[in-house]
Amino acid sequence: MGFKVNWDALGIATSLACAIHCALLPLFLTSLPVLGIELLTSTSFEVLMIILAFCIGAYSLIHGYLKHHHTLLPLLVFVLGFSCLVAKQVWHHFEIPLLLLAVIGIITAHILNYRKCQKAGHCHTSDCNH
């Protein structure tokens, strides 16, 4: 009995974890140092989460595109969502709207990819290059 990872579900989970982290951080920002929790305010932690989200998302969506549905829409939605995630690191005064757009875009991309993969299965039609 083999173990199979659902990369879209993992991508959705990490996107939600990132959104919760970013949404709750301002609420607890003043109390975190008192509690001794410095990890959540670390820039390196933010960068690590962004890299993790990109790696999981890119793997999942590229795999779905190449092996199953051959549709660029999920990849394009992911790129738009991920661009908003990176932009929130640059333009801090737009952090919440950019975060919302990022989470919506990334989760939508994973849902689209999952649905298209389920619909296509593993194709071997004439346009398949594998």
NORGI-V645109 format. One line per field, one symbol per residue. burial: b if it has 24 or more other ideal C-beta (glycine too) atoms within 12 Angstrom, else e. A space follows every 10 residues. Layout:
# NORGI-V645109
burial = ???
This chain:
# NORGI-V645109
burial = eeeeeebbeb bbbbbeebbe bbeebeeeee eeeeeeeeeb eeeeebeebb ebbbebbbbb bbbbbeebbb eeebbebbbe bbebbbebee eeeeeeebbe bbbbbbbbbb bbbbebbeee eeeeeeeeee
